[in-house]
C-alpha cells in the first residue's frame, strides 16, 4: 500500500543514540545494538533525503541497510541467470500472487533435492551448504512523523506499563497459562516495556537477539512486494493480524525454504492453514497475548454506540449544545441482552467486562462449536452465566448487543449478511473485533441506513489496509470504527513481542524441537495442535474461497 509522505516503507538504519529505547546489547543495562559505522545511516541523513524527495526504499539485511539493487540481490540474480543457462529452469520460482512481478530468485545450494509441495530438502552429506537462516518480519509502517519523534505518555522503561499480567499474578494469565518469557539463556536484554515495537523501526525488539546472538539474517518491511520477494529466502515469516501478510496456497508453495509462520498476536486466518498442513509448515501464534486488549476495545465500542457518544462529542466540536439531539438515540446498557458469537478467551473477556453494565436484569448468551461444561458456563460474566445456542441465527433475535468473537473460517465467512442481520432485533448493535469478512460490508451499510441496525462498531476490515473507497469509511450514522488497533496497544506489544522472541529463539537454537508453549501451536507437524485444535474444526480449515482464503490485492 502507498506509504504516507515522509514515512519509510522499510527499516532505515539510524544511530544507536537516536533509538535508545529499543537498541539492545548483551548486557542487561546496555542498549547498544548495531553501530552506525556498520552500514548505518544517520537520522539526519535520512531526514535530509526525505526532505529533498530523494529517499529510497530501504530494508535491513542483517545489520546493513540495502536498496532493492543491493549487492546481495545482484549476486542472487547473477547466480540465477547462471543456473538458468545451465538448465536450471526447473528451479524457477514466481511470486505467490499475480500482478506483483517475479520474486527474488532462489538458487538451491548443491546437494539439495526436491520434495513434495515444491519444497527442497538438504542432504545430510552437504549440510555445510545450508544458507544462513533468514527471518522476515512484515510489520505496519512507522508513524508519519518518524519513529524517533514519537511522544510517549510514559517513557519506555520498567515503570512504563501497568502489570502486564491479569489477576494479580506476575507470571500467569487468569486461566493459569504463563505469560510469554524472554529467552532465559539469551545474553541479549529484552526491549524496554512501553516502547512501540509493532512497526518497522520497532522490529518487535528482535534485531539484537536474532542478528547478533543467533546469526539470523533479518528482513523487516511493511511493503507487500518486498515481503513477497523475501518469501523465497525466508525460513520464518512473522506478521501481525493488524498488518497481515496474506499467505495463500500459492504463496506457501512458492516459499520453498519456509518452515514456520508466526502470528504476532492471535488469529492466523491470513495463512491458508490447510495448505500449511499439507506442506508441513508450522503455524504458531502468541495465544492470549492480546486477548484482553481486544475484549476491552470491544466493550468500549459497544458502550460508545449504546450511549451515542461519538455523535454527542461531534456536536460539541461543532459548537452545538443540543442535548435533545444527543440523547434521542442514547440508552442504558442496564438490562440489555448481550450475545457473543464465539466464546473463547476474547468472548469470555467481553462478557466478564459487560457484566457490571447489564446488571442483574440483563442476560448473556453465546454460540460456540460445542456447549461449554455447566461449571464453565456458570462462570461466564463474573458468575452470571450464559445461555447456549447451537446456531447464531437462533441467538441473534434475542440480543440487544451482539459481539463477534469467532475466527474467520469457511463457515463464518460472510456470516452476518442481509439474511442474518434481518433476524436481529431492530435497532440492535453489532460489534465486530474478530475479522472483517465475517460481516458483509454492503449488508451492514444498508442495515444502518434503514435502522435495522442501531449501530455497527468494527476494528477489523477486509482487506487490510482498507481501500479508500471502502463503504465503511463513509458511514454517516451509528458507527464506531477504528483501523485494526485493538490488539496492538503498547501493553499487548510487550507481551506478543516477547512471545515471538521465545518462539524464534527455540526455532533457531534447537531446530525441530519446538518446545515453545503447546498452546501457541495452530498447525504443528501437519496436524491441528494447541489453540488450533481448540479453535478450528477440520471443516474450518477448508479454504474460505476456492483455491485461496486471501484477497486479491
JOZIHU-V138623 format. One record per residue. N is the residue number from 0. RES is the residue in one letter. PSI is psi in radians with two decimals (NA if undefined). NEAR is the number of other ideal C-beta (glycine too) atoms within 8 Angstrom. Layout:
<<N:RES:PSI:NEAR> <N:RES:PSI:NEAR>>
This chain:
<<0:X:2.67:4> <1:X:2.44:3> <2:X:2.74:10> <3:X:2.69:7> <4:X:2.27:5> <5:X:-0.03:7> <6:X:2.11:11> <7:X:2.46:15> <8:X:-0.27:11> <9:X:2.98:14> <10:X:2.24:13> <11:X:2.48:10> <12:X:2.55:12> <13:X:2.79:13> <14:X:2.65:9> <15:X:-0.67:12> <16:X:-0.49:5> <17:X:-0.17:8> <18:X:0.59:13> <19:X:-0.71:8> <20:X:-0.33:10> <21:X:-0.18:16> <22:X:2.22:11> <23:X:2.73:15> <24:X:3.08:11> <25:X:-0.40:8> <26:X:2.61:6> <27:X:-0.56:4> <28:X:-0.14:4> <29:X:2.79:9> <30:X:0.90:12> <31:X:-1.32:9> <32:X:-2.96:12> <33:X:2.23:13> <34:X:2.68:8> <35:X:-0.53:11> <36:X:-0.25:5> <37:X:1.02:8> <38:X:0.08:8> <39:X:2.72:12> <40:X:2.45:9> <41:X:2.65:9> <42:X:-0.65:9> <43:X:-0.70:6> <44:X:-0.76:8> <45:X:-0.77:13> <46:X:-0.65:9> <47:X:-0.73:8> <48:X:-0.76:10> <49:X:-0.70:10> <50:X:-0.58:6> <51:X:-0.06:6> <52:X:0.16:5> <53:X:0.24:5> <54:X:2.50:8> <55:X:2.95:6> <56:X:2.03:11> <57:X:2.58:12> <58:X:2.95:13> <59:X:2.17:16> <60:X:1.95:11> <61:X:-2.19:7> <62:X:0.18:9> <63:X:2.24:9> <64:X:2.45:13> <65:X:2.61:12> <66:X:3.10:8> <67:X:-0.31:7> <68:X:0.72:5> <69:X:2.88:9> <70:X:-0.68:6> <71:X:-0.73:8> <72:X:-0.68:11> <73:X:-0.69:9> <74:X:-0.74:8> <75:X:-0.76:12> <76:X:-0.70:10> <77:X:-0.78:8> <78:X:-0.68:10> <79:X:-0.78:11> <80:X:-0.70:8> <81:X:-0.70:8> <82:X:-0.72:10> <83:X:-0.74:10> <84:X:-0.50:6> <85:X:0.17:6> <86:X:0.38:5> <87:X:0.51:9> <88:X:-0.38:6> <89:X:-0.35:4> <90:X:0.04:9> <91:X:2.32:8> <92:X:2.43:9> <93:X:2.81:7> <94:X:2.65:13> <95:X:-0.04:14> <96:X:2.29:11> <97:X:2.61:4> <98:X:-0.09:4> <99:X:0.02:8> <100:X:2.93:6> <101:X:2.52:5> <102:X:2.98:13> <103:X:2.16:10> <104:X:2.54:12> <105:X:2.12:12> <106:X:2.13:10> <107:X:2.44:8> <108:X:2.84:10> <109:X:2.57:6> <110:X:0.19:9> <111:X:2.66:12> <112:X:2.55:7> <113:X:2.61:7> <114:X:3.10:7> <115:X:2.46:4> <116:X:0.15:8> <117:X:0.07:6> <118:X:2.90:11> <119:X:2.51:10> <120:X:2.51:8> <121:X:2.22:11> <122:X:2.56:9> <123:X:-0.51:5> <124:X:-0.35:5> <125:X:0.59:11> <126:X:-0.36:8> <127:X:-0.24:4> <128:X:-0.04:10> <129:X:2.25:6> <130:X:2.84:8> <131:X:2.32:6> <132:X:2.52:11> <133:X:2.39:15> <134:X:2.37:16> <135:X:2.16:14> <136:X:2.09:13> <137:X:1.80:14> <138:X:2.80:15> <139:X:2.75:9> <140:X:2.77:11> <141:X:2.78:10> <142:X:2.62:11> <143:X:-0.57:8> <144:X:-0.05:6> <145:X:2.52:11> <146:X:-0.68:12> <147:X:-0.16:8> <148:X:0.23:7> <149:X:2.36:9> <150:X:1.77:4> <151:X:2.59:9> <152:X:-0.61:3> <153:X:2.22:9> <154:X:2.40:7> <155:X:2.39:12> <156:X:-3.11:9> <157:X:-0.53:5> <158:X:0.21:5> <159:X:-0.49:13> <160:X:2.54:11> <161:X:3.00:4> <162:X:2.16:6> <163:X:-0.52:9> <164:X:2.91:11> <165:X:2.91:7> <166:X:0.25:7> <167:X:0.08:5> <168:X:2.36:8> <169:X:-0.10:5> <170:X:-0.34:6> <171:X:2.73:10> <172:X:2.97:12> <173:X:-0.55:6> <174:X:0.08:6> <175:X:-0.23:6> <176:X:2.33:10> <177:X:2.67:9> <178:X:2.70:12> <179:X:2.52:12> <180:X:2.27:8> <181:X:2.43:9> <182:X:2.07:10> <183:X:-0.47:5> <184:X:-0.06:5> <185:X:2.50:10> <186:X:0.11:4> <187:X:2.35:11> <188:X:2.58:10> <189:X:2.83:9> <190:X:2.76:12> <191:X:2.34:12> <192:X:2.47:11> <193:X:0.04:12> <194:X:2.66:14> <195:X:1.91:11> <196:X:-0.36:13> <197:X:-0.14:13> <198:X:3.07:13> <199:X:-0.85:16> <200:X:-0.40:12> <201:X:-0.58:14> <202:X:0.37:15> <203:X:0.32:14> <204:X:0.41:14> <205:X:-0.17:14> <206:X:-0.88:15> <207:X:-0.72:14> <208:X:-0.82:16> <209:X:-0.85:13> <210:X:-0.72:14> <211:X:-0.68:11> <212:X:-0.73:11> <213:X:-0.14:12> <214:X:0.52:6> <215:X:2.37:12> <216:X:2.19:11> <217:X:2.20:15> <218:X:2.15:14> <219:X:2.16:13> <220:X:2.77:16> <221:X:0.03:12> <222:X:2.15:11> <223:X:-0.70:10> <224:X:-0.77:8> <225:X:-0.72:14> <226:X:-0.73:12> <227:X:-0.55:13> <228:X:-0.71:10> <229:X:-0.31:13> <230:X:-0.48:16> <231:X:-0.35:14> <232:X:-0.17:10> <233:X:2.34:14> <234:X:-0.47:9> <235:X:2.39:15> <236:X:2.27:15> <237:X:2.20:14> <238:X:3.02:13> <239:X:2.64:14> <240:X:-0.43:10> <241:X:-0.41:13> <242:X:1.22:12> <243:X:2.51:10> <244:X:1.85:10> <245:X:2.07:10> <246:X:1.65:14> <247:X:-3.10:14> <248:X:-0.74:11> <249:X:-0.76:10> <250:X:-0.72:15> <251:X:-0.68:16> <252:X:-0.52:11> <253:X:-0.31:14> <254:X:1.43:13> <255:X:-0.39:11> <256:X:-0.09:13> <257:X:2.26:13> <258:X:-0.53:8> <259:X:2.30:13> <260:X:2.21:15> <261:X:2.26:15> <262:X:2.06:18> <263:X:1.49:13> <264:X:-2.65:15> <265:X:2.59:15> <266:X:1.83:12> <267:X:0.48:11> <268:X:-0.13:11> <269:X:-0.08:12> <270:X:2.35:11> <271:X:1.74:13> <272:X:-0.56:14> <273:X:-0.75:10> <274:X:-0.67:13> <275:X:-0.70:15> <276:X:-0.81:12> <277:X:-0.67:8> <278:X:-0.09:11> <279:X:0.44:9> <280:X:2.18:12> <281:X:2.49:13> <282:X:2.23:16> <283:X:2.51:13> <284:X:2.86:13> <285:X:1.39:18> <286:X:2.30:12> <287:X:0.00:11> <288:X:-0.56:12> <289:X:0.34:16> <290:X:-0.77:12> <291:X:-0.60:8> <292:X:-0.77:13> <293:X:-0.72:15> <294:X:-0.75:13> <295:X:-0.78:11> <296:X:-0.74:14> <297:X:-0.75:17> <298:X:-0.70:11> <299:X:-0.77:8> <300:X:-0.65:15> <301:X:-0.80:15> <302:X:-0.66:11> <303:X:-0.72:11> <304:X:-0.88:16> <305:X:-0.67:14> <306:X:0.07:9> <307:X:0.72:11> <308:X:-0.89:10> <309:X:-0.77:9> <310:X:-0.63:10> <311:X:-0.70:11> <312:X:-0.70:8> <313:X:-0.61:8> <314:X:-0.67:12> <315:X:-0.78:9> <316:X:-0.63:6> <317:X:0.07:6> <318:X:0.20:4> <319:X:2.90:7> <320:X:0.95:5> <321:X:1.49:7> <322:X:-0.76:6> <323:X:-0.74:6> <324:X:-0.61:8> <325:X:-0.77:11> <326:X:-0.10:8> <327:X:-0.28:6> <328:X:0.49:7> <329:X:2.40:9> <330:X:2.95:7> <331:X:2.57:6> <332:X:-0.41:13> <333:X:2.18:9> <334:X:-0.08:8> <335:X:2.74:12> <336:X:2.19:12> <337:X:2.29:16> <338:X:2.63:16> <339:X:2.26:16> <340:X:1.75:16> <341:X:2.25:14> <342:X:0.91:13> <343:X:-2.57:10> <344:X:-0.72:9> <345:X:-0.79:15> <346:X:-0.73:15> <347:X:-0.76:10> <348:X:-0.61:13> <349:X:-0.84:14> <350:X:-0.65:17> <351:X:-0.73:11> <352:X:-0.41:10> <353:X:-0.32:15> <354:X:-0.81:11> <355:X:-0.42:7> <356:X:-0.70:9> <357:X:-0.42:17> <358:X:-3.04:8> <359:X:-0.41:3> <360:X:-0.20:6> <361:X:2.89:14> <362:X:2.62:9> <363:X:2.53:18> <364:X:2.75:15> <365:X:2.72:18> <366:X:2.63:14> <367:X:2.88:11> <368:X:-0.71:3> <369:X:2.60:4> <370:X:2.36:6> <371:X:2.65:11> <372:X:2.57:5> <373:X:-0.68:6> <374:X:-0.82:6> <375:X:-0.69:8> <376:X:-0.69:12> <377:X:-0.37:8> <378:X:-0.20:7> <379:X:2.53:15> <380:X:0.81:12> <381:X:0.69:6> <382:X:0.03:6> <383:X:-0.53:11> <384:X:2.89:10> <385:X:2.65:13> <386:X:2.35:8> <387:X:2.37:11> <388:X:2.36:11> <389:X:-0.39:6> <390:X:2.43:7> <391:X:-0.71:10> <392:X:-0.44:7> <393:X:-0.47:8> <394:X:-0.76:15> <395:X:-0.48:14> <396:X:-0.26:8> <397:X:-0.01:9> <398:X:2.46:14> <399:X:-0.55:8> <400:X:2.27:15> <401:X:2.17:15> <402:X:2.42:15> <403:X:2.00:16> <404:X:0.64:14> <405:X:2.67:11> <406:X:2.76:12> <407:X:2.05:13> <408:X:3.11:15> <409:X:-0.46:9> <410:X:-0.50:7> <411:X:-0.16:12> <412:X:2.09:11> <413:X:0.40:7> <414:X:-0.79:13> <415:X:1.41:13> <416:X:-2.94:9> <417:X:-0.71:9> <418:X:-0.82:6> <419:X:-0.74:12> <420:X:-0.59:14> <421:X:-0.38:7> <422:X:-0.28:8> <423:X:2.77:14> <424:X:2.44:9> <425:X:2.30:6> <426:X:0.16:7> <427:X:2.89:13> <428:X:2.41:14> <429:X:2.14:15> <430:X:2.10:15> <431:X:1.78:16> <432:X:0.38:15> <433:X:-1.46:15> <434:X:2.46:12> <435:X:-0.65:13> <436:X:-0.24:9> <437:X:-0.48:14> <438:X:2.19:14> <439:X:2.09:9> <440:X:-0.78:11> <441:X:-0.66:7> <442:X:-0.69:12> <443:X:-0.77:15> <444:X:-0.81:11> <445:X:-0.68:10> <446:X:-0.59:12> <447:X:-0.72:15> <448:X:-0.60:8> <449:X:-0.28:6> <450:X:0.00:8> <451:X:-0.69:11> <452:X:2.28:15> <453:X:-0.44:9> <454:X:2.68:12> <455:X:2.22:19> <456:X:2.32:16> <457:X:2.52:16> <458:X:-0.01:15> <459:X:2.57:11> <460:X:2.95:12> <461:X:2.18:10> <462:X:-3.14:10> <463:X:2.32:11> <464:X:2.59:8> <465:X:2.40:12> <466:X:2.73:6> <467:X:-0.43:5> <468:X:0.28:5> <469:X:2.32:9> <470:X:-0.47:9> <471:X:-0.33:14> <472:X:-0.38:9> <473:X:0.36:5> <474:X:2.29:12> <475:X:-0.36:4> <476:X:2.72:7> <477:X:0.61:9> <478:X:2.60:12> <479:X:1.52:12> <480:X:2.49:10> <481:X:2.73:10> <482:X:3.01:8> <483:X:1.51:13> <484:X:-0.15:10> <485:X:-0.63:13> <486:X:0.23:15> <487:X:0.72:13> <488:X:2.87:9> <489:X:-0.60:10> <490:X:-0.80:10> <491:X:-0.68:13> <492:X:-0.70:15> <493:X:-0.64:14> <494:X:-0.86:14> <495:X:-0.50:15> <496:X:-0.69:15> <497:X:-0.71:13> <498:X:-0.70:13> <499:X:-0.73:14> <500:X:-0.72:17> <501:X:-0.80:13> <502:X:-0.82:14> <503:X:-0.64:17> <504:X:-0.80:13> <505:X:-0.72:13> <506:X:-0.77:12> <507:X:-0.51:10> <508:X:-0.66:7> <509:X:1.27:7> <510:X:2.28:5> <511:X:-0.23:4> <512:X:-0.78:6> <513:X:0.80:9> <514:X:0.78:5> <515:X:2.98:10> <516:X:2.30:8> <517:X:-0.57:7> <518:X:-0.29:9> <519:X:-0.42:14> <520:X:2.40:15> <521:X:-0.91:17> <522:X:2.24:14> <523:X:2.18:11> <524:X:0.69:6> <525:X:0.15:7> <526:X:2.72:7> <527:X:2.46:10> <528:X:2.85:11> <529:X:-2.26:13> <530:X:-0.43:12> <531:X:-0.70:15> <532:X:-0.52:8> <533:X:-0.65:7> <534:X:-0.41:9> <535:X:2.23:13> <536:X:2.97:7> <537:X:-0.68:6> <538:X:-0.56:8> <539:X:-0.31:11> <540:X:-0.01:11> <541:X:2.56:8> <542:X:2.42:12> <543:X:-0.64:11> <544:X:2.62:7> <545:X:2.00:4> <546:X:-0.44:7> <547:X:2.60:11> <548:X:0.17:9> <549:X:2.73:10> <550:X:2.62:6> <551:X:1.99:4> <552:X:NA:6>>
